[in-house]
Amino acid sequence: MPLIGPQEKAELEALVLAKLSAHFDQHGGPALLKAGVGVVVNADGPAVFTSLRDTGAAALGFVETRTLFTAMCLVTEGKNDLPRESLESLAKEATAAVVHQINRIAPGG
C-alpha cells in the first residue's frame, strides 16, 4: 500500500508548485536550473534546496530540478532560463519523482 496516494499526490504537487513559484519569484528562472538545486520533501513538507547538503538526513525524497525532463529539454537546447510557464510541468515531474521515492519506503514498495 503506497504511503502517498493520488489525492495526497495532488495536494503535494500544489505545495511543490507554490515552493517552486516562490523560489522563481525571488531568484528567477535560471536559479532553478543550477546544479544542486531541487525539491526535497521531509516531515515539514516540501522545500526548494540550493545544495544537496541542504536536503537533510531526514529527507523522505528529493530530486534535482535540472534532472527533470522539462529542465533537461531547456538545458539541452542551450537555454539557461526557465520560463514561468514551465513551473507546472516541473512541479508535476518533481512531485512524481519524490512520491516514487517515498512510496518505496512502504512495506512491499
N, C-alpha and C positions, 0 to 999 in steps of 0.2 A: 504494500500500500504506500503510495507516494506521500511524502511529508507536505508537499505543495501541490494541490490540485488545480484544476482550471480556473476556479473562481479566485483562489489566492494568488495564482499567477497573474491574473488580470489586475488585481489590486497592486501587486508588487511592480508590475510594468508601469502603472501610473506613477508610483513613487519614484521609480528609476528615471522616468521621463522628467519628473519635476527636478530631481537632483542634477540630471544632465543639462536641463534648461538653465538652472541657476548657475551652474559652472560655465556654460556658454555665455550667459549674460555678463558674468563677472570677468571672464578671461578670453572670450572669443572662440571662434571655431577652431583655429589652429591648435589651441591648447588641448583639445580632446584627441588630436592625432599624434601628440608627442609620445615617445616611448615611455612606458611606465605608468601612463595614465589609464585609469579604468574604473570599473564599478565593483564594489565589494558589498556583500551582504553579511551582516553579523547580527547579534542579538538586538542591537539598536535599530536595525533596518538597513536600507541601502545607503551608500555614500559613494562619492567620487573620490578616488585616491589619486595622488600625483606621483607616487613611488610605490613599488612593490613592497618596500619595507613598511609602508603605512597601512597595509592591509590588516595587520594584527594577527596574532596567533589564533584568535577566536573566530576568524572568518569562516563562515559556512560555505561561501562560494565567492569567487572573484574572476574577473575577466578583463584583460587589457583591451581598451576600445579599438586600438589600431589593428587588432587581430580579427575583428568582426568584418563580415562581408562588405557592409556599407562603407566602412572606413578603408578597407583594403582596395576597393574599387577606386576611391579617390586618390589614395597614395600611389597606386599603380599607374594612374593617369598623370601623375606628377603634380597633383593638386595638394597643397598643404593647408587647405582651409575646408572646414566642414560647414556647409550651409545649414541654416536653421531648419530647412525643410527635411533634412536628413535625421533630425533628432528622434523622430518617432520610430523610424526603422532601426536606428542604433539602440534605442531603448528596448524594442522588441527582441532584437538579437542578443543584447546583453542579458536581458531577463531570461530568455530561453537557455542561455549558457549557464547562468548561475543556478537556475531551477534544476537543470540536469545534474549539476554537481551536488546540490542539496538533497535531491531525491535519491541519490546513490548512497546517502548516509543511512536511509531507512533499511531495516532488515529485508533482505531479498532485492535490494536496489542495486 
